[in-house]
Amino acid sequence: MQLMWLSGPTGQVKSVSITARNILVAAGALAMALLLLGFALNWVGLRVAVEYNPDLARSLGGVTTEAEQLRMESVYRQNLRQIQSSMDQTVQDVKKLEALKNRFMNLATPAGLKDKAPALQNAKGGPFVLPNLTQNWMGQIFKQPLQTELQQTAEHVHSVNQLLALQQQDWQQHLTWLEALPIALPIQGEFKLTSGFGVRNDPFTGSLAMHEGIDFAAEIGTPVVAPAQGQVVRSEWDATYGNVIEIRHAENFITRYAHLSKRLVTVNAMVQSGALIGNVGNTGRSTGPHLHYEIFQNGRALNPLTVLPATTR
Ligand SMILES: [Zn+2]
């Protein structure tokens, strides 16, 4: 985006390039809006001076005749239109970002949790709505006193700024919520899913039994990691699970890691997402090296594959 304006009454053209097309476009737009506000305030000063103290304005601005003043105003109007169309573009960019964000969040949010995602607290009536800049301004730009136009420009800059800040807050809130959920893989390195969630033939007795988790077959020693931040609520030896760890996360999630060769965390420890908590083993009631992984929410066992986001499935 190329933003141009005239510097002072001498009409020297200055320009600013805003090239970031990614997520940082929001930050760029924010800076641009502040720049425009500065320009606008500067102009208000000159305009007020022209109306209330023409002599001072002449000496400050070099305005000598009414014709020159009209010409200057016309130049300002042209630049104002450029600013307004830049802002229209910014609004479009923000809307595209909003759509991208929604797609990303939809992909990353586990099934069954989509309605629990945090919503904008002060959002009124659903999606991101911005004033229609073009209709409000462009049609009227040559019919209103400069000061009114300027006032409107400043107000719109302000409202775009507010909406950008709101967007940023929304992203932050949503990402923080997502990061606290156990939606990442609990294992690092080579693995093979060998047994899914549900009823299966028990590998020891051969009779039908519920398998309340999934099995990642991997070499002994393969790193087992926390899929999200949380607190260790169990780390002990169990006759069935062997070396077993449990971690409590946000939204009443608990994850369980069984048959470990090593436990590297103790009860009450706080762990960050991706933290090494143990190693794959073959302890307890296990027929070969693997990580048995279970996810509970509110005490109910979930199929971990429905909690892992679509992108890792
Ligand atoms: Zn298992």
Boltz pocket constraint, residues with backbone or C-beta under 6 A from the ligand:
constraints:
  - pocket:
      binder: B
      contacts: [[A, 195], [A, 211], [A, 213], [A, 214], [A, 215], [A, 291], [A, 292], [A, 293]]
      max_distance: 6.0
